[in-house]
Amino acid sequence: MNTLATRRSIMTLYSGTDCVMSHACRIVLHEKDIECEVVYTDPSDTCQELADFNPYYETPTLVDRDLILYDPTIINEYLDERLPHPPLMPVDPVSRAKQRLMIMRLNRDWFNSIRALQADTKDRAAHKILRDGLISISPLFTEQEFAMGDEYSLVDVILAPLLWRLPSLNITLPKQAQLVEAYAEKLFAREAFQASMSDTERDLRGF
C-alpha cells in the first residue's frame, strides 16, 4: 500500500511549523486526545500529498478517510463534534453563535495583523491593532476565567498560539494588560498546549 493510501486510512493533519491556525488545530487534537498523524510542511516545501488534497496548497489541511477539510474554523468545529468530550463549543445556539462571531472577528482583525508582523515585525499599524486589542479584552479576566466565560473553548484555543508568538513579534504588553498575561500563562500551562507545539514554535520562546 502506498504512503498516500495509508495516510488516507487514518486521520492526518498537514500543518505549518509556525502557522497560528495549524497550531490551534493541533491543540484541539491534543485536548481531545485524538489519534492523528501530523505532517509538517511549509510554503517552501514541495509536498505533493498536500497539493493533492488542497487546491490552495495551504495549512492546516485535515484528511479523515474520504473527508478533506482545509479551513481551520471548520476543522476545529468538526473535531469538536466528532469527539464531543471534552466539549469546546457551548450547547445552546445563542452561545455557539457568539463564539463563532468572536472567532470570525479574531480572524479578520487580529490574525491579519499576525501575518503582517510575521512578514515584517516593524509594521506599526499591525503592532497597534494587536496591542490595543489585547488591552481592550484585559478587563474580561476580572470576572471570568477564559475568553468566553468560565469554560475553556475554541476561542481560547486560537488565542493561545497568538499569545505565544507575541515576544517573537516584538510585542510587549503594558501594565493595563497584566490580566491577559496571567490568562496566557494559564493557557500555556495546559498539557494539550505543551504537547501541541512544533520544534519551531518552542524555539520562539527559547524552549
URFEN-V405648 format. One line per field, one symbol per residue. ss: DSSP state (H for helix, E for strand, L for the rest). A space follows every 50 residues. Layout:
ss=???
//
This chain:
ss=LLHHHHHHLLEEEEEELLLHHHHHHHHHHHHLLLLLEEEEELLLLLLHHH HHHLLLLLLLEEEELLEEELLHHHHHHHHHHHLLLLLLLLLLHHHHHHHH HHHHHHHHHHHHHHHHHHHLLLLHHHHHHHHHHHHHHHHHHHLLLELLEL LLLHHHHHHHHHHHLLHHHLLLLLHHHHHHHHHHHHHHLLHHHHHHLLHH HHHLLLL
//
